[in-house]
Amino acid sequence: MAKWPFALLDRRNWPLLRRGDVAGIIFAVLLIAAALFLLVRFPQSVPGHNYGFGPEWDCTNPGSAGGVSCVKRASDSSASK
């Protein structure tokens, strides 16, 4: 019998895959691929993402044009004075 790292390559030690095993692997790969596609295609799908600032900040990401721009909202009490 081969020593440790090469024992993993020995096909006799692997279990046989049944139809359900293959279907589960394909389903998991498709699910992960769909999630990655959605994250890449719609990166700003999370509404109100504030990039670590509090809820009193409005942040936007112009994309490849530059970094994140954040502006603090004016408080209602200071506007009425």
Backbone bond lengths (Angstrom), bond angles and torsions (degrees), N, CA, C in turn:
res aa  C-N    CA-C-N  psi(-1)  N-CA   C-N-CA  omega(-1)  CA-C   N-CA-C  phi
1 M - - - 1.455 - - 1.534 108.56 -
2 A 1.308 115.40 142.46 1.460 121.56 -177.24 1.523 110.82 -74.47
3 K 1.297 115.56 155.63 1.468 121.06 178.08 1.522 111.01 -72.89
4 W 1.331 116.61 175.59 1.457 122.47 -163.46 1.524 118.00 -50.40
5 P 1.287 124.82 -63.38 1.469 115.14 -172.22 1.528 112.32 -64.63
6 F 1.318 116.57 -27.83 1.462 119.23 -178.56 1.514 111.87 -83.33
7 A 1.327 117.37 -17.41 1.464 119.96 176.62 1.521 110.85 -66.78
8 L 1.337 117.29 -26.92 1.465 120.47 178.15 1.532 110.81 -68.94
9 L 1.311 117.07 -26.81 1.461 121.08 -179.04 1.526 112.45 -82.55
10 D 1.322 117.16 -11.98 1.453 121.03 -179.12 1.524 109.69 -72.22
11 R 1.300 118.57 114.93 1.464 124.36 -174.15 1.523 112.05 -63.79
12 R 1.310 118.61 -24.48 1.460 120.76 -178.11 1.525 112.56 -68.31
13 N 1.337 117.30 -18.13 1.466 120.36 -179.55 1.523 112.67 -88.37
14 W 1.326 119.01 -7.92 1.465 121.83 -176.58 1.520 109.88 -87.40
15 P 1.333 116.77 141.82 1.471 118.76 174.88 1.532 109.89 -75.60
16 L 1.310 115.73 154.80 1.459 120.05 177.05 1.523 109.14 -76.13
17 L 1.324 116.59 138.81 1.462 121.06 178.65 1.521 108.70 -89.46
18 R 1.331 114.85 130.39 1.459 120.36 176.99 1.516 109.16 -94.43
19 R 1.330 117.37 175.67 1.456 122.08 -177.67 1.528 111.27 -60.86
20 G 1.321 118.58 -40.19 1.461 121.90 178.56 1.520 112.67 -65.71
21 D 1.321 116.31 -35.78 1.464 120.17 177.56 1.528 110.76 -64.34
22 V 1.315 115.95 -46.04 1.467 120.35 -179.91 1.522 110.05 -65.30
23 A 1.336 117.68 -41.69 1.470 120.91 178.66 1.523 110.65 -63.02
24 G 1.314 117.88 -39.78 1.462 121.34 178.12 1.520 112.19 -65.86
25 I 1.315 116.97 -40.12 1.465 120.82 178.38 1.524 110.01 -65.57
26 I 1.335 117.02 -44.23 1.467 120.65 179.28 1.524 110.43 -63.84
27 F 1.332 117.57 -41.93 1.465 121.12 178.57 1.521 111.00 -61.73
28 A 1.328 117.63 -43.99 1.466 121.18 -179.75 1.532 110.81 -64.99
29 V 1.317 117.49 -40.72 1.467 120.73 179.33 1.525 110.05 -65.20
30 L 1.351 117.22 -42.96 1.462 120.26 178.52 1.522 111.90 -64.99
31 L 1.323 117.51 -38.63 1.465 121.53 178.60 1.526 111.26 -64.73
32 I 1.317 117.11 -44.27 1.461 121.31 178.62 1.530 110.26 -66.62
33 A 1.331 117.37 -39.93 1.465 120.47 178.98 1.525 110.67 -64.81
34 A 1.335 117.95 -40.22 1.466 120.64 178.56 1.525 110.99 -65.61
35 A 1.328 117.15 -41.41 1.461 120.31 178.70 1.530 111.05 -64.00
36 L 1.311 117.36 -42.98 1.466 120.39 178.51 1.522 111.30 -65.68
37 F 1.332 117.05 -39.19 1.457 120.15 177.65 1.525 110.77 -61.65
38 L 1.326 117.02 -44.46 1.461 120.15 -179.92 1.521 111.84 -66.10
39 L 1.321 117.69 -37.46 1.464 120.33 178.16 1.523 111.92 -67.53
40 V 1.328 116.71 -35.83 1.467 119.94 179.58 1.524 110.61 -77.79
41 R 1.331 116.99 -40.82 1.464 120.97 -175.98 1.522 112.43 -73.13
42 F 1.334 117.33 -38.71 1.462 122.39 -177.16 1.532 109.66 -124.97
43 P 1.336 118.67 72.14 1.471 119.99 -174.98 1.525 113.30 -69.55
44 Q 1.327 118.81 -25.28 1.460 121.12 -178.33 1.524 111.57 -102.30
45 S 1.321 117.30 32.41 1.458 120.08 -177.10 1.527 112.36 -74.97
46 V 1.324 117.93 -12.98 1.462 120.77 178.52 1.525 107.91 -85.76
47 P 1.340 118.49 110.90 1.467 119.23 -178.36 1.527 111.67 -72.13
48 G 1.324 116.16 144.07 1.456 120.88 175.79 1.512 114.45 73.33
49 H 1.293 118.13 24.08 1.462 120.52 178.28 1.520 108.31 -68.99
50 N 1.341 117.41 122.47 1.459 119.50 -172.34 1.525 113.24 -110.67
51 Y 1.311 118.72 10.02 1.465 123.00 174.59 1.530 113.20 55.27
52 G 1.314 117.43 35.58 1.456 121.10 175.52 1.510 115.29 93.58
53 F 1.312 118.34 -5.98 1.453 121.01 176.94 1.529 108.56 -87.88
54 G 1.305 116.70 171.66 1.454 121.69 -179.52 1.515 113.11 -78.13
55 P 1.329 117.08 178.51 1.464 120.41 -177.99 1.525 113.34 -70.33
56 E 1.327 118.08 -11.44 1.462 120.49 -179.92 1.527 112.50 -85.48
57 W 1.320 117.74 7.68 1.454 122.86 -179.71 1.523 110.58 -112.52
58 D 1.335 117.09 142.68 1.457 123.45 171.72 1.521 107.34 -107.91
59 C 1.328 116.67 117.42 1.461 121.10 -177.87 1.522 110.03 -118.30
60 T 1.309 115.42 142.30 1.455 121.78 175.55 1.515 109.06 -134.24
61 N 1.314 115.40 151.45 1.452 121.49 177.30 1.518 107.62 -117.54
62 P 1.334 118.34 110.10 1.457 119.96 -178.24 1.516 113.73 -72.34
63 G 1.302 118.13 1.23 1.464 120.91 178.68 1.511 111.09 89.88
64 S 1.315 115.86 -133.74 1.461 120.14 -176.40 1.525 112.54 -77.08
65 A 1.344 117.29 -6.17 1.458 120.43 -178.04 1.528 112.75 -74.61
66 G 1.301 118.18 -20.16 1.458 119.71 -178.97 1.514 111.21 172.50
67 G 1.322 115.38 -165.79 1.448 121.07 -178.74 1.516 112.31 -84.81
68 V 1.300 115.08 -172.53 1.460 122.22 -179.63 1.523 109.74 -74.38
69 S 1.331 116.21 136.49 1.464 121.35 177.20 1.520 108.52 -111.78
70 C 1.322 117.13 125.51 1.463 121.64 -179.56 1.524 109.48 -123.02
71 V 1.323 116.15 137.07 1.462 123.18 178.79 1.517 107.05 -128.95
72 K 1.338 115.53 131.53 1.457 119.62 -179.76 1.518 109.17 -78.98
73 R 1.325 115.88 133.16 1.461 120.56 178.95 1.510 110.32 -70.17
74 A 1.339 115.85 146.37 1.454 120.50 176.16 1.530 107.98 -74.11
75 S 1.317 116.05 137.07 1.455 119.40 179.09 1.527 109.74 -76.31
76 D 1.318 117.25 149.27 1.464 121.84 -177.62 1.528 111.78 -68.10
77 S 1.337 117.97 -32.10 1.456 120.75 -177.55 1.533 111.40 -70.27
78 S 1.344 117.20 -34.40 1.473 118.89 179.96 1.541 110.79 -76.99
79 A 1.298 118.23 -24.88 1.454 121.46 -178.51 1.523 111.29 -75.88
80 S 1.341 117.36 -27.63 1.472 120.19 -176.51 1.545 111.71 -85.54
81 K 1.330 118.52 -11.64 1.473 120.31 -178.29 1.477 112.58 -83.35
